[in-house]
């Protein structure tokens, strides 16, 4: 991955020599509640709930539901660390019906087959299984988009970026809203960037899980294209933050921990739910660690060069710290799948997606308090386990007391 500072963003309003902190939030549907818990804990590490200290990240980038979290935080950046608490509060209030709904038929309450017919009709009419208009309303109520521009103009933020994948052209687009508003001359094979004010439509496009949520039209290059989840074809999740000037990047993923043995595998033929969950995991395939490894190689190469030669290259060192769940999110989903609304539970049960490895599919769709709170608690626990490391990385005093 080529690491370049392609804009002047992130330099004019910083103390000379001070690093620019970036936050990268990966996608994963309901799983991204983990990020809210982790960030709430980070806020407390850095100063506590009532602190008026400034917002700790100047470059925010996100994909899929991670884009929703990043944009929410951008709208709260002027409030400092309190914005991290506000994101956690937002997630504690969310419910499945505030995100999506199944198409209804008169016999839904009585027949699983009627529900299936409704899904089939919706899929044929809209190329999606569910109606996501509820999420549009939820985001409009939760995110004050005008406050993003205020945070940028004040210098509290330097950039916000949201990624989405074009079904029309196959190109993976990153939409950037930066303080200087200049064009983004960033183009790679299959990847493009464009300066656009981030809207709810961008968020709906970035989080449109294929086959489940409908695609969203956006204007790019003077024409309209239809977009789906930004996790598709995302081969370099850190690229946006690097290109927007971040010197230190905290990246929070929501992937599964690696299996420790074959005993965790389910015997027998996989169910439809297992196959669907595996396919979903492929959409949200976590390329984060590969990207981190690539940056590490570049950092080592730069360190080995003479300063005069290093200054002539279009590269610069970037520090990266990653945070991933320490426990199985699929297992958590299986524990809480029974809390889904009955029509959705019936559909997933018919697919075999409420038990065993099939629960992976449910983990992306389970926007219910039990699962959300369990994810957030795991995020807090994982942050506290690495408290000193995170403080040092963000430039804080590692010897201060843990709240």
Buried (B, 14 or more C-beta within 10 A) or exposed (E): BBBBBBBEBBEEBBEEEEBBBBBBBBBBBBBBBBBBBBBBBBBBBBBEEEBEEBBBBBBBBBBBBBBBBBBBBBBBBBBBBBBBBBBBEBBEEBBBBBBBBBBBBEEBEEEBEBBBBBBEEBBEEBBBBBBBEBBBEBBEEBBEBEBBBBBBEEEBBBBBBBBBBBBBBEBBBBBBBBBBBEEBEBEBEEBBBBBBBBBBBBBBBBBBBBBBBBBBEBEBEEEEBBBBBBBBBBBBBBBBBBBBBBBBBBBBBBBBEEEEEEEEEEEEEBBBBBBBBBEBBEBBBBBBEBBBEBBEEBBEEBEEEEEEEBEEEEBBBBBBBBBBBEBBBBBBBBEBBEBBBEBBBBBBBBBBBBBBBBBBBBBBBBBBBBBBBBBBBBBBBBBBEBBBEBBEBBEBEEEEEEE
